Amino acid sequence: MSTYLLPDRNTCYQPTSITAENQIPTEEEQAYKKLDEKLKGLLATLPKDKGWRSANIYLHEAFMKCGTTWLKALMFATANRHRYSFSDHPLRRNGPQSAFPFLDTHIFLDYPITKFEHLPSPRMFATHFAHSLLPISLSSPSSTCKFVYVCRDPKDALISKWHFMSKLRSKELPPLSFNEAYELFCNGVSEYGPFWDHVLGYWKASQEAPEKILFLKYEDMKREPSVELKKLAAFMGMPFSAEEEKRGVVGEIVKLCSFENLSNLEVNNDGGGAQKFTAQVVVENRDFFRKGKVGDWKNYLTEEMRERIDSITETKFKNSGLTLGLTKNA
Ligand code: A3P
């Protein structure tokens, strides 16, 4: 998963895509429909395989279940720490999903995207798109846009994704067995492309331009949340002052954004909110929280399965300098 922020103008983002005033003007709607038809034609020519959520998935470049929700909360709380008190924080009422927009869904719901002008500074967005799919205007060295990327042991990403997708899966389809999900994952069949390619794309880019891309690991964040949060704040150009550290601001943000706190909020539980991903896909906030632990894969993978995933990881990341989730160095 990757999140990026644009310099300029910030308060809690209020999802606006479902209201009447957001209806796409007719001309744009027509242009979009034309584009949609063209894309459908193009998609029909792509290779396809069994899907996680629907019957088929089309193979193209492009990951998820690596800590997007957590990172959103941390970034929002950090950027707005002077604005809100921790006891009455918008994250407590609205949850992290409302903190800032998820671009991938706006592409489906609001195309063409023109609704971000009003967003306050710093403008922050979330996306799962692969680095190679980003427009040059965002990824080129001259762009002032910065990225924060979070990744995770692929074995835990697989388990998390299987649970998540099982909830979203069309009720008209039989349940996706774990073995099927495992095969799809190992074969790189995922909505955002193969896990390993996704991670490598951002890893390489972060090595080339560390000032532009901050590369984080879920496991490091779990082990030393304060250390990683300080890294994040400095990268965002909003380092914690000595006085803030003395007042315990770092600890307050860590606590506010912890799994235990966020997963128990009303908005992330029964009676809580939901996110509209596409016209057909609506995800309840509570589905973004499951266990929030490192190493849950041990409860699902056989030794043979672990070995296969670790071996793919080793091969794919060879000579890249990146280590992730290998059991011997986890
Ligand atoms: P598990 O399914 O392993 O529990 P994403 O936000 O990218 O969809 O990732 C979801 C994963 O992050 C889930 O992992 C979820 O439980 C975990 N998660 C969500 N909020 C978290 C938080 N505040 N701290 C740690 N993990 C969190």
Boltz pocket constraint, residues with backbone or C-beta under 6 A from the ligand:
constraints:
  - pocket:
      binder: B
      contacts: [[A, 1], [A, 64], [A, 65], [A, 66], [A, 67], [A, 68], [A, 69], [A, 70], [A, 156], [A, 159], [A, 160], [A, 161], [A, 163], [A, 257], [A, 258], [A, 259], [A, 260], [A, 262], [A, 288], [A, 289], [A, 290], [A, 291], [A, 292], [A, 293], [A, 296]]
      max_distance: 6.0
